[in-house]
Amino acid sequence: MTGAAIRALVRKDLRELAPVLVALAVLILVALVDAFVLDAADARACTVLGWLGGERDASSGWVAVVFGFVVASALLAGEHQQRTIDFLWALPIGRRALLLTKLAVGAGVMLAFHLADFATSAALCALHHDSLIRRQLDPGLMLLRLGLDSVLQLIGLCHGVLLAFFRRLGWVLLLVMLLGAQAARAVDPRLSILNLSALTAVEHFGKTPLVPWSAWLLHATLAAAALVLADRLWLTRTERFAAVYQRIVSGVWLRRGGLVLGLLAAVALTTALLGAFGVDGDQADPAPVSAAPTATLETRHFHFTYRPADEARARLVAGLADQTYQDVRRFLGAPDTGRGRVIADLTERSNEHAGLAGWQRMRMDLDRRHSEAFLAYVLRHEVTHVVAQALGGEAPDERWGALRFFSEGLADYVAYEVSPPGTSDQQRRHSRGLAAHWRSRFQVQFEALQEPASFTERHPEAALYAFGELWVWALVETCGPGIPGRLLRRLGDRQIARSLRGSALWRQALAREGCPFERARSRYEGELRRLALEGPRLPVASARFLSRDDRGRLSFEVSLVGPQPGSLPVLLMVRDGPHTPPPQIRARRFTVEVGGRAPVNVDDVYLEGDRFEYMVGARPSPDGHPVWSRWQSTSLVGK
Amino acid sequence: MRATRALCAKEIAQHGRILVGVTLLLLVAWFMSGLSFSRAARSLSELERLAIFLRGPLLVGAVFLGHRLVVSEHYARTQRFLEALPVHRLHAAWVKAGLGLLVVLAWALGALLLAVQAAWGSEPLDGRFLGLLLARIAVYCLAVWGVTFLFGTFGRLRIFLAVLVVALLTVVDRVGSFDLGRFGPMALSDPERLPFDRQVVPTGALLQAAGLGLAALAGAFALLRVSDGGVVESLARRLSPRELSALFVVVMVSIFTLVVIEKQKPADPYQPPPDHLWQARGTPAPVRISHATEELRPAAEALGSALGRRLSELHELLAIAPPVPVDVVHAPEVRPRRIALAGGDAASGLVVRTNLETAPATIVDTVSDVLHIVLSVRSRGRAQREPRHWFLDGVVTHLAVHGRHSPPMLAAEVDPWLLRALAVAPSDLDVAALRAYGQLSERLGDPGAMALSASGVRVLHDRLGSDPFWALARQLLGRSPRGNLRDYLHDLRHPFEPAVAAAAGLPFAELVARWRATLTELRGRPEVARRLAAQPVGRGTLLTRFHPLRLALRLEWLSPPPPPAFCTVRHQRLAPVDLPVIEDALEEESFAVPRPPSPRAGAPAPAWGGALERPLPAGYGAGERAFIAVDCDSPVLGVPVRIFARRVTVP
């Protein structure tokens, strides 16, 4: 094939890709305008290393495949659809040469787009005013990212060329690929390597990225296989498949089969997504659910369902329920809404929580490991949630999500306040002591509590309760006992911009209730400081990772310091990272002498990479939260 | 009626088997969601699955049904045969709409039956509650089907329109007070309400959803009537790649435009409580201090007076108009000499938090920090750009310490701020160090860096004289930013160093050299040397081995700190890439430095070279990066001196 022929073919293919090129050009233009015109270019975040620099990126691999599919469809499937391929094949040029030319053009377009994107990031980084941020322009790492991303584009193109052979069915196959990767991970976490997102899941040792080369090798091999298969199909099976495809398109049953397959995939994806994001689907609970018969019990304000075996404890809870409901309503100044009885399910067993509550609904775990006093506390806590939901029901859901520390803190605060005098003082003292401890040890800032998702990535969930309780106390001390109820109503005020978050939201909501936020915050901070100096001394456990043996067992050394001699129960939890679902978090319970050290082994931990996290906590009282450390990351490199 | 039956029969014959297949698929989806639901730890009711089903699989099913009943009929042009029948032209469309609604309703009711069966054992299901569920579901189905039917009539534009509508609704939802989650069908299918609301009839949501569904159906039929269905028919063909590309471009540009014009509702301006409030009088810059208790009133007055005076000078000297109001709030958690920006903006006023208990001794530092925040916020961060950040630090400290005029540096007594600069000034202070001021500041700590910058500014002030100096400061720090390309271009056209050099009348490097020489000269004065000799000078070394549990530091004291001496370890986990450290976000733990050994009787006091191993208060795992700094109190300087600062990777 002559150079002139190649140039002509390239020009022709670029014309075929014109719509894609226009769309890409617009994307680049939009990015450039956003970065350089609508903003000062020297103050933009530097993203030149992207996922190689620690940014989370689970989509780049799949986006490359979709991109490759679109490009390949325009270059190859389009020719066949418009029958222009016949003219091409009539040329005195080999079919493989034609195919390779198209692949080269496709790869060129994809790489050029990627290069433009990378160049924009690099330019923004180079223009950044901060010399420290400009250090990210590490030539070696930039080259590595550029190279790996280029390989990723080629992997996407290889898969895209294969998918494009199946015309529109390619979209279904792509969906099947995506779902297959998700399903494989669900079957066995080790199969997560099959997901293209494994390529960009990079851990670090210091600044050095630990590139998952095994995943890259696997996906490069798969892409090569896809390319070989695509080559065979496009060169030898095109006419035959065109006929089959025509039958599929025109044939009712085949078409319906394809549609059903697509719909099945769509339904499965939707369900999987909803399961994952809708109802805490990632927080699976290993506690068995009994199918035993249930009994019911009604009080003035509650309808209880319980297991007959738990009757005594259910009656205890039911006996307290109405009074608790009245007390909480009175405390929060909530009127009778006429919403009927609260539906309380006492049949559940959970290793994850002791109780749950929502709109006119609550659940409690009556397990015998909980003391009666603890059950009473849980009841008060959950009833507060129910009443708070009724009062603040108009608040947008995302606002409630962001104010989770307030919601849990309020429930704890009211639970302590409506307890019989003297019964919960110790628990409250312990909770506030924990808050002061976490504050002084980890400098937990008020602003950090407003982002519960990122907060609990590093800190124990119990901290939200402890800090929240103290915050509600500060509000009441500053603005009077009526403020929680007024605030709950105010949070549903539509005049408060929904985009407001954090301190700005607090300031505005409280200002409209005549309560000075800054003063409440000062009281909260002052109390934390006072408790840190004068509060109870707590036992503190710390752990150090020692090694991993051939069977994957992790060895730790745990030490405990505390105010009083004796041994205390200690919990050690190990997980791969913040993404690890609770069933895969391994926990060990053991006792350690105060002032002593203990070796601890943790088996059966699944780790995806070279880093993992652990957290340790000593439990000074059976019903109190452990004095957790925070999730600490460490590396297996050299261990 | 017969025609209706015939048309129904035709639709069922044409789509019946596929509908059975889809129904089976929805059943699969229901049980799959059940599987996922049974693993969920935080579910309250089996009926929650119903809400998930309505918003997920049922929606997909409805869209598919719309495709089958409406879109494919027009794409295949078979609607022409229906229009040729001896019935009203829209009769077939009515049948499709009714049949589709019935199918969607049947799916939803099937899900309701399954949900009720699953929930039967664990919660009471009385007639009123079931009636409410039924009403919610039926009206929700009407809304969903109506909208799906309407989009179906738009043929090839349906996906584009759907994307556009979703984008628009999202923006409206985010920008205004309209809450999409509380509107019509979304409210009816709300997973937080649908399974739990047993008494209250959601009248508003029912009316909105019904109105939406009926309006959408009316819109669809109106479109079908236009030009005898010609518009719908013309839309019913596949998009060409070029049309796809054009639509993609339109969608991208629309979304981008919407994002750009998205404006947040401004927050209410800060209103301090009237009690325990001190307000500056007679100053152009409004300053209010909220002191929580009457005991703090003197501190508030002292700080407020100083701040009001200096803020007024800043506004006048840098020609800042209108003045930026400042509210200061007592914050016991804020470290001495630090302030925290709590909110606000340059227009409505800034709210800063500072600890008034420590304020009397640190008024000048607090004032300079407030001036720093005022200029930073007003310039949208432009004044803090690294090449000129030292100048900003220096100007605000200079103004806080000396005001508009300062005595010549070499002729006057060395004040505490200049002494700080002399104590911390690195021997390698040059243009490169100033260009990397962020790193220099990290090395010296904020108090040291501010003092050093102020000494540089004072050298410049002495050289230029007061008025030209403030004219230069106005030129470099007083500009109102635009927040876009124009800021960048302005700074490109007016670079910092040449501007300073032009004003000073000598090259910038030469100016820095003179600054260094001035500091050296001052350090050589006996009185200054004596004061500096009383400073604790330490050296930190990071031990490259593990402490039994933690990483350790080694501090070697070259001269003993006057007892009792306290040091503070400040530290923070770092990302794998380099980003600036925010001093206020550092974790810290203070510790007392052990006293040096007492000299033996009659023997001369030994030069103390004690060492201290200090475990870090929070452990860092292998491979983690951390910023670690050690600051030690210096009573003579009045601020902590940073003796160690490093970014490390734990081995």
Chai-1 contact restraints between the chains, C-beta under 6 A:
chainA,res_idxA,chainB,res_idxB,connection_type,confidence,min_distance_angstrom,max_distance_angstrom,comment,restraint_id
A,P19,B,P241,contact,1.0,0.0,6.0,A-B,restraint_1
A,P19,B,R242,contact,1.0,0.0,6.0,A-B,restraint_2
A,P19,B,S245,contact,1.0,0.0,6.0,A-B,restraint_3
A,V22,B,S245,contact,1.0,0.0,6.0,A-B,restraint_4
A,A23,B,S245,contact,1.0,0.0,6.0,A-B,restraint_5
A,A23,B,F248,contact,1.0,0.0,6.0,A-B,restraint_6
A,V26,B,V249,contact,1.0,0.0,6.0,A-B,restraint_7
A,V26,B,M252,contact,1.0,0.0,6.0,A-B,restraint_8
A,V30,B,F256,contact,1.0,0.0,6.0,A-B,restraint_9
A,V37,B,L485,contact,1.0,0.0,6.0,A-B,restraint_10
A,L38,B,N484,contact,1.0,0.0,6.0,A-B,restraint_11
A,A40,B,D487,contact,1.0,0.0,6.0,A-B,restraint_12
A,A40,B,Y488,contact,1.0,0.0,6.0,A-B,restraint_13
A,A41,B,Y488,contact,1.0,0.0,6.0,A-B,restraint_14
A,D42,B,Y488,contact,1.0,0.0,6.0,A-B,restraint_15
A,L49,B,V577,contact,1.0,0.0,6.0,A-B,restraint_16
A,G53,B,P576,contact,1.0,0.0,6.0,A-B,restraint_17
A,G53,B,V577,contact,1.0,0.0,6.0,A-B,restraint_18
A,G54,B,A575,contact,1.0,0.0,6.0,A-B,restraint_19
A,G54,B,P576,contact,1.0,0.0,6.0,A-B,restraint_20
A,H129,B,R385,contact,1.0,0.0,6.0,A-B,restraint_21
A,H129,B,E386,contact,1.0,0.0,6.0,A-B,restraint_22
A,D130,B,E386,contact,1.0,0.0,6.0,A-B,restraint_23
A,D130,B,G438,contact,1.0,0.0,6.0,A-B,restraint_24
A,S131,B,E386,contact,1.0,0.0,6.0,A-B,restraint_25
A,S131,B,A436,contact,1.0,0.0,6.0,A-B,restraint_26
A,L132,B,G438,contact,1.0,0.0,6.0,A-B,restraint_27
A,L132,B,Q439,contact,1.0,0.0,6.0,A-B,restraint_28
A,L132,B,D578,contact,1.0,0.0,6.0,A-B,restraint_29
A,L132,B,P580,contact,1.0,0.0,6.0,A-B,restraint_30
A,R135,B,D578,contact,1.0,0.0,6.0,A-B,restraint_31
A,Q136,B,V577,contact,1.0,0.0,6.0,A-B,restraint_32
A,H204,B,P576,contact,1.0,0.0,6.0,A-B,restraint_33
A,F205,B,G623,contact,1.0,0.0,6.0,A-B,restraint_34
A,G206,B,R625,contact,1.0,0.0,6.0,A-B,restraint_35
A,G206,B,T649,contact,1.0,0.0,6.0,A-B,restraint_36
A,K207,B,P576,contact,1.0,0.0,6.0,A-B,restraint_37
A,R256,B,I18,contact,1.0,0.0,6.0,A-B,restraint_38
A,V260,B,G21,contact,1.0,0.0,6.0,A-B,restraint_39
A,L263,B,L25,contact,1.0,0.0,6.0,A-B,restraint_40
A,L263,B,F64,contact,1.0,0.0,6.0,A-B,restraint_41
A,L264,B,L25,contact,1.0,0.0,6.0,A-B,restraint_42
A,A266,B,V60,contact,1.0,0.0,6.0,A-B,restraint_43
A,V267,B,L25,contact,1.0,0.0,6.0,A-B,restraint_44
A,V267,B,A29,contact,1.0,0.0,6.0,A-B,restraint_45
A,V267,B,P57,contact,1.0,0.0,6.0,A-B,restraint_46
A,V267,B,V60,contact,1.0,0.0,6.0,A-B,restraint_47
A,T270,B,G56,contact,1.0,0.0,6.0,A-B,restraint_48
A,T270,B,P57,contact,1.0,0.0,6.0,A-B,restraint_49
A,T270,B,V60,contact,1.0,0.0,6.0,A-B,restraint_50
A,T271,B,A29,contact,1.0,0.0,6.0,A-B,restraint_51
A,T271,B,M32,contact,1.0,0.0,6.0,A-B,restraint_52
A,T271,B,S33,contact,1.0,0.0,6.0,A-B,restraint_53
A,L274,B,I52,contact,1.0,0.0,6.0,A-B,restraint_54
A,L274,B,G56,contact,1.0,0.0,6.0,A-B,restraint_55
A,G275,B,S36,contact,1.0,0.0,6.0,A-B,restraint_56
A,G278,B,I52,contact,1.0,0.0,6.0,A-B,restraint_57
A,V279,B,A40,contact,1.0,0.0,6.0,A-B,restraint_58
A,V279,B,S43,contact,1.0,0.0,6.0,A-B,restraint_59
A,V279,B,E48,contact,1.0,0.0,6.0,A-B,restraint_60
A,D280,B,A40,contact,1.0,0.0,6.0,A-B,restraint_61
A,D280,B,R42,contact,1.0,0.0,6.0,A-B,restraint_62
A,G281,B,S36,contact,1.0,0.0,6.0,A-B,restraint_63
A,G281,B,A40,contact,1.0,0.0,6.0,A-B,restraint_64
A,Q283,B,A41,contact,1.0,0.0,6.0,A-B,restraint_65
A,Q283,B,R42,contact,1.0,0.0,6.0,A-B,restraint_66
A,A284,B,R39,contact,1.0,0.0,6.0,A-B,restraint_67
A,D285,B,A41,contact,1.0,0.0,6.0,A-B,restraint_68
A,T294,B,G121,contact,1.0,0.0,6.0,A-B,restraint_69
A,H303,B,P124,contact,1.0,0.0,6.0,A-B,restraint_70
A,T305,B,S122,contact,1.0,0.0,6.0,A-B,restraint_71
A,R339,B,Q199,contact,1.0,0.0,6.0,A-B,restraint_72
A,G340,B,R198,contact,1.0,0.0,6.0,A-B,restraint_73
A,G340,B,Q199,contact,1.0,0.0,6.0,A-B,restraint_74
A,I343,B,E123,contact,1.0,0.0,6.0,A-B,restraint_75
A,D345,B,S122,contact,1.0,0.0,6.0,A-B,restraint_76
A,T347,B,S122,contact,1.0,0.0,6.0,A-B,restraint_77
A,E352,B,A41,contact,1.0,0.0,6.0,A-B,restraint_78
A,L356,B,R42,contact,1.0,0.0,6.0,A-B,restraint_79
A,L356,B,L44,contact,1.0,0.0,6.0,A-B,restraint_80
A,G358,B,L44,contact,1.0,0.0,6.0,A-B,restraint_81
A,G358,B,F196,contact,1.0,0.0,6.0,A-B,restraint_82
A,W359,B,E192,contact,1.0,0.0,6.0,A-B,restraint_83
A,W359,B,R193,contact,1.0,0.0,6.0,A-B,restraint_84
A,W359,B,F196,contact,1.0,0.0,6.0,A-B,restraint_85
A,Q360,B,F196,contact,1.0,0.0,6.0,A-B,restraint_86
A,R361,B,L44,contact,1.0,0.0,6.0,A-B,restraint_87
A,R361,B,F196,contact,1.0,0.0,6.0,A-B,restraint_88
A,R363,B,L44,contact,1.0,0.0,6.0,A-B,restraint_89
A,P396,B,D179,contact,1.0,0.0,6.0,A-B,restraint_90
A,D397,B,G181,contact,1.0,0.0,6.0,A-B,restraint_91
A,Q443,B,E587,contact,1.0,0.0,6.0,A-B,restraint_92
A,R494,B,S177,contact,1.0,0.0,6.0,A-B,restraint_93
A,A497,B,K265,contact,1.0,0.0,6.0,A-B,restraint_94
A,S499,B,Q264,contact,1.0,0.0,6.0,A-B,restraint_95
A,A504,B,A267,contact,1.0,0.0,6.0,A-B,restraint_96
A,A504,B,G343,contact,1.0,0.0,6.0,A-B,restraint_97
A,Q508,B,A267,contact,1.0,0.0,6.0,A-B,restraint_98
A,Q508,B,D268,contact,1.0,0.0,6.0,A-B,restraint_99
A,A511,B,D268,contact,1.0,0.0,6.0,A-B,restraint_100
A,A511,B,Q271,contact,1.0,0.0,6.0,A-B,restraint_101
A,P516,B,P273,contact,1.0,0.0,6.0,A-B,restraint_102
A,E518,B,V329,contact,1.0,0.0,6.0,A-B,restraint_103
A,R519,B,A292,contact,1.0,0.0,6.0,A-B,restraint_104
A,S522,B,A292,contact,1.0,0.0,6.0,A-B,restraint_105
A,S522,B,H330,contact,1.0,0.0,6.0,A-B,restraint_106
A,S522,B,A331,contact,1.0,0.0,6.0,A-B,restraint_107
A,S522,B,P332,contact,1.0,0.0,6.0,A-B,restraint_108
A,E525,B,P332,contact,1.0,0.0,6.0,A-B,restraint_109
A,E525,B,E333,contact,1.0,0.0,6.0,A-B,restraint_110
A,G526,B,P332,contact,1.0,0.0,6.0,A-B,restraint_111
A,R529,B,P332,contact,1.0,0.0,6.0,A-B,restraint_112
A,S542,B,L549,contact,1.0,0.0,6.0,A-B,restraint_113
A,R544,B,L549,contact,1.0,0.0,6.0,A-B,restraint_114
A,Q632,B,G619,contact,1.0,0.0,6.0,A-B,restraint_115
A,Q632,B,G621,contact,1.0,0.0,6.0,A-B,restraint_116
A,S633,B,G621,contact,1.0,0.0,6.0,A-B,restraint_117
A,S633,B,E624,contact,1.0,0.0,6.0,A-B,restraint_118
A,T634,B,G621,contact,1.0,0.0,6.0,A-B,restraint_119
A,T634,B,A622,contact,1.0,0.0,6.0,A-B,restraint_120
A,S635,B,A622,contact,1.0,0.0,6.0,A-B,restraint_121
A,S635,B,G623,contact,1.0,0.0,6.0,A-B,restraint_122
